[in-house]
């Protein structure tokens, strides 16, 4: 994995803490989004732990760049900012999780492993904010089997391209299904769709 933070002490501290955890190997660090993309393209990590606010290219822009250039890589945001706008922008850009820096190191290591396994790790505070923003809908809203499968994979943080590969569908077909899912559930975007899926037990 790669650790990205503009503060050297924090960056090196996180890398050291994670480096001694079983099943976690830190292959590089970076001080901003642009360097993060360069390091990730060079080392090919499974997971990138990314700060949000950094000089130059920020974390959200770096997530979008990595989603386009290294789609198999899972980018988890690690920041002090729990503002809903940051969360939504990061997840919409392709982030595979959003965590706050006050969590214990063992929990951070566990979250990294969850992200690698395809689960969307969200800090409880962040999850609560997102849940509050999702329109309340009955779980009895009828979705087709295909739509349910897609929604479950969205909740795992997968992109349309990844979902297409998983379900043997074209990216365009997945996009059309997503539009129907959002319309049927009265949701605004795939971030709300992921929260809806988590709330209704569609993440297994």
GUKOLDREN-472008 format. One record per residue (C-alpha): residue number from 1; residue in three letters; x, y, z. Coordinates in nm, 4 decimals. Layout:
# GUKOLDREN-472008
- NUM Ala X Y Z
...
//
This chain:
# GUKOLDREN-472008
- 1 Unk 0.0000 0.0000 0.0000
- 2 Unk 0.0941 0.3679 -0.0349
- 3 Unk 0.0448 0.6344 0.2343
- 4 Unk -0.0255 0.9915 0.1189
- 5 Unk -0.0197 1.2953 0.3492
- 6 Unk 0.1376 1.6388 0.3132
- 7 Unk 0.2652 1.6354 0.6734
- 8 Unk 0.5852 1.4332 0.6903
- 9 Unk 0.5516 1.3354 1.0562
- 10 Unk 0.1985 1.2028 1.0054
- 11 Unk 0.2880 1.0330 0.6771
- 12 Unk 0.5888 0.8520 0.8201
- 13 Unk 0.4080 0.7708 1.1437
- 14 Unk 0.1159 0.6079 0.9653
- 15 Unk 0.3501 0.4167 0.7363
- 16 Unk 0.5483 0.2881 1.0364
- 17 Unk 0.2361 0.1888 1.2295
- 18 Unk 0.0845 0.0047 0.9361
- 19 Unk 0.4138 -0.1509 0.8337
- 20 Unk 0.4247 -0.3631 1.1509
- 21 Unk 0.0686 -0.4936 1.1058
- 22 Unk 0.0247 -0.8491 0.9781
- 23 Unk -0.0841 -0.8629 0.6162
- 24 Unk 0.0044 -0.4996 0.5397
- 25 Unk 0.3076 -0.3941 0.3347
- 26 Unk 0.3828 -0.0256 0.2754
- 27 Unk 0.5536 0.0083 -0.0642
- 28 Unk 0.5718 0.3868 -0.0791
- 29 Unk 0.4687 0.7269 0.0534
- 30 Unk 0.3795 1.0585 -0.1097
- 31 Unk 0.3374 1.4189 0.0032
- 32 Unk 0.0614 1.5292 -0.2366
- 33 Unk -0.1848 1.4006 -0.4915
- 34 Unk 0.0439 1.4326 -0.7928
- 35 Unk 0.3227 1.2399 -0.6242
- 36 Unk 0.0670 0.9841 -0.5043
- 37 Unk -0.0353 0.9097 -0.8625
- 38 Unk 0.3284 0.8791 -0.9696
- 39 Unk 0.4179 0.6463 -0.6817
- 40 Unk 0.1064 0.4341 -0.7286
- 41 Unk 0.1659 0.3930 -1.1017
- 42 Unk 0.5256 0.2922 -1.0298
- 43 Unk 0.4562 0.0480 -0.7433
- 44 Unk 0.1054 -0.0813 -0.8279
- 45 Unk -0.0342 -0.0973 -0.4720
- 46 Unk -0.3607 -0.2706 -0.3869
- 47 Unk -0.4595 0.0150 -0.1521
- 48 Unk -0.3711 0.3842 -0.1240
- 49 Unk -0.4379 0.5712 0.2001
- 50 Unk -0.5022 0.9318 0.0936
- 51 Unk -0.5381 1.2607 0.2792
- 52 Unk -0.8003 1.5008 0.1423
- 53 Unk -0.6566 1.8511 0.1703
- 54 Unk -0.3057 1.8822 0.0284
- 55 Unk -0.1221 2.1479 -0.1736
- 56 Unk -0.1153 2.1155 -0.5505
- 57 Unk -0.3320 1.8199 -0.6485
- 58 Unk -0.5629 1.7416 -0.3563
- 59 Unk -0.6819 1.3976 -0.2521
- 60 Unk -1.0110 1.4070 -0.4416
- 61 Unk -0.8385 1.4935 -0.7703
- 62 Unk -0.5826 1.2201 -0.7060
- 63 Unk -0.8609 0.9674 -0.6465
- 64 Unk -1.0164 1.0538 -0.9812
- 65 Unk -0.6782 1.0230 -1.1545
- 66 Unk -0.6086 0.6846 -0.9973
- 67 Unk -0.9584 0.5585 -1.0765
- 68 Unk -0.8887 0.6336 -1.4430
- 69 Unk -0.5294 0.5096 -1.4585
- 70 Unk -0.5177 0.2332 -1.1965
- 71 Unk -0.8789 0.1153 -1.1534
- 72 Unk -0.7902 -0.1981 -0.9560
- 73 Unk -0.6343 0.0140 -0.6791
- 74 Unk -0.8568 0.0918 -0.3781
- 75 Unk -0.8146 0.4465 -0.2481
- 76 Unk -0.9252 0.5071 0.1108
- 77 Unk -0.9428 0.8647 0.2370
- 78 Unk -0.7855 0.9291 0.5789
- 79 Unk -0.8425 1.2823 0.7044
- 80 Unk -0.9539 1.5068 0.9885
- 81 Unk -1.2385 1.6490 0.7777
- 82 Unk -1.5802 1.4852 0.8174
- 83 Unk -1.7689 1.7511 0.6205
- 84 Unk -2.0337 1.5830 0.4054
- 85 Unk -1.9224 1.7705 0.0941
- 86 Unk -1.5711 1.6263 0.1201
- 87 Unk -1.7094 1.2779 0.1765
- 88 Unk -1.9489 1.2895 -0.1175
- 89 Unk -1.6910 1.4393 -0.3541
- 90 Unk -1.4335 1.1765 -0.2594
- 91 Unk -1.6705 0.8823 -0.2967
- 92 Unk -1.8069 1.0152 -0.6235
- 93 Unk -1.4509 1.0479 -0.7529
- 94 Unk -1.3975 0.6781 -0.6817
- 95 Unk -1.2758 0.6521 -0.3215
- 96 Unk -1.3222 0.3066 -0.1695
- 97 Unk -1.3625 0.4310 0.1878
- 98 Unk -1.3514 0.7372 0.4121
- 99 Unk -1.1902 0.7315 0.7566
- 100 Unk -1.0992 0.9893 1.0198
- 101 Unk -0.7514 1.0163 1.1699
- 102 Unk -0.8608 0.9599 1.5295
- 103 Unk -0.9120 0.5843 1.4900
- 104 Unk -0.6721 0.3336 1.6547
- 105 Unk -0.3922 0.1916 1.4378
- 106 Unk -0.5334 -0.1630 1.4586
- 107 Unk -0.8686 -0.0366 1.3307
- 108 Unk -0.6930 0.1464 1.0490
- 109 Unk -0.5131 -0.1736 0.9494
- 110 Unk -0.8432 -0.3624 0.9588
- 111 Unk -1.0062 -0.0955 0.7391
- 112 Unk -0.7243 -0.1227 0.4864
- 113 Unk -0.7800 -0.4981 0.4693
- 114 Unk -1.1554 -0.4459 0.4275
- 115 Unk -1.0961 -0.2061 0.1395
- 116 Unk -0.8643 -0.4582 -0.0232
- 117 Unk -1.1381 -0.7211 0.0114
- 118 Unk -1.3858 -0.4933 -0.1659
- 119 Unk -1.5758 -0.3669 0.1393
- 120 Unk -1.6401 0.0080 0.1755
- 121 Unk -1.4940 0.1146 0.5139
- 122 Unk -1.6641 0.4259 0.6509
- 123 Unk -1.5976 0.6001 0.9807
- 124 Unk -1.9141 0.5764 1.1977
- 125 Unk -1.9461 0.9564 1.2075
- 126 Unk -1.9193 0.9744 0.8288
- 127 Unk -2.1655 0.6891 0.7805
- 128 Unk -2.4170 0.8609 1.0098
- 129 Unk -2.3920 1.1854 0.8124
- 130 Unk -2.4442 1.0043 0.4835
- 131 Unk -2.7346 0.8017 0.6197
- 132 Unk -2.9061 1.1187 0.7392
- 133 Unk -2.8755 1.2611 0.3879
- 134 Unk -3.0342 0.9601 0.2173
- 135 Unk -3.4104 0.9877 0.1564
- 136 Unk -3.5995 0.7312 0.3611
- 137 Unk -3.7516 0.4694 0.1342
- 138 Unk -3.9189 0.1415 0.2094
- 139 Unk -3.6922 -0.1617 0.1636
- 140 Unk -3.9853 -0.3188 -0.0195
- 141 Unk -3.9114 -0.1101 -0.3324
- 142 Unk -3.8875 -0.3730 -0.6048
- 143 Unk -3.5521 -0.4099 -0.7752
- 144 Unk -3.4725 -0.6764 -1.0306
- 145 Unk -3.2157 -0.9427 -0.9474
- 146 Unk -2.9676 -0.7700 -1.1785
- 147 Unk -3.0300 -0.4308 -1.0177
- 148 Unk -2.9838 -0.5815 -0.6711
- 149 Unk -2.6549 -0.7379 -0.7798
- 150 Unk -2.5341 -0.4034 -0.9148
- 151 Unk -2.6409 -0.2183 -0.6003
- 152 Unk -2.4539 -0.4706 -0.3852
- 153 Unk -2.1367 -0.4160 -0.5878
- 154 Unk -2.1770 -0.0379 -0.5707
- 155 Unk -2.1824 -0.0726 -0.1920
- 156 Unk -1.8485 -0.2529 -0.2174
- 157 Unk -1.7024 0.0569 -0.3832
- 158 Unk -1.6758 -0.0871 -0.7351
- 159 Unk -1.6822 0.1357 -1.0435
- 160 Unk -1.9160 0.0770 -1.3387
- 161 Unk -1.6275 -0.0781 -1.5305
- 162 Unk -1.5454 -0.3181 -1.2447
- 163 Unk -1.9126 -0.4089 -1.2033
- 164 Unk -1.9342 -0.4772 -1.5766
- 165 Unk -1.6390 -0.7148 -1.5581
- 166 Unk -1.7855 -0.8879 -1.2523
- 167 Unk -2.1301 -0.9357 -1.4085
- 168 Unk -2.0172 -0.9726 -1.7720
- 169 Unk -2.1950 -0.6559 -1.8814
- 170 Unk -2.0787 -0.3559 -2.0805
- 171 Unk -1.9945 -0.0398 -1.8881
- 172 Unk -2.2809 0.1357 -2.0701
- 173 Unk -2.5306 -0.1288 -1.9617
- 174 Unk -2.4219 -0.0924 -1.5990
- 175 Unk -2.4576 0.2854 -1.6271
- 176 Unk -2.8135 0.2455 -1.7592
- 177 Unk -2.9007 0.0090 -1.4754
- 178 Unk -2.7571 0.2569 -1.2237
- 179 Unk -2.9751 0.5348 -1.3629
- 180 Unk -3.2850 0.3189 -1.3204
- 181 Unk -3.1819 0.2177 -0.9674
- 182 Unk -3.1331 0.5791 -0.8598
- 183 Unk -3.4640 0.6826 -1.0147
- 184 Unk -3.6535 0.3912 -0.8619
- 185 Unk -3.5143 0.4486 -0.5133
- 186 Unk -3.5360 0.8271 -0.5300
- 187 Unk -3.1610 0.8656 -0.4747
- 188 Unk -2.9319 1.1384 -0.6058
- 189 Unk -2.6062 0.9531 -0.6777
- 190 Unk -2.4103 0.6314 -0.6265
- 191 Unk -2.2870 0.7516 -0.2866
- 192 Unk -2.6451 0.7541 -0.1587
- 193 Unk -2.6991 0.4211 -0.3368
- 194 Unk -2.4057 0.2674 -0.1453
- 195 Unk -2.5455 0.3963 0.1848
- 196 Unk -2.8918 0.2646 0.0957
- 197 Unk -2.7453 -0.0779 0.0210
- 198 Unk -2.5606 -0.0829 0.3549
- 199 Unk -2.8751 0.0213 0.5430
- 200 Unk -3.0810 -0.2531 0.3785
- 201 Unk -2.8377 -0.5406 0.4206
- 202 Unk -2.7213 -0.5591 0.0597
- 203 Unk -2.3494 -0.5635 0.1335
- 204 Unk -2.2910 -0.9330 0.1893
//
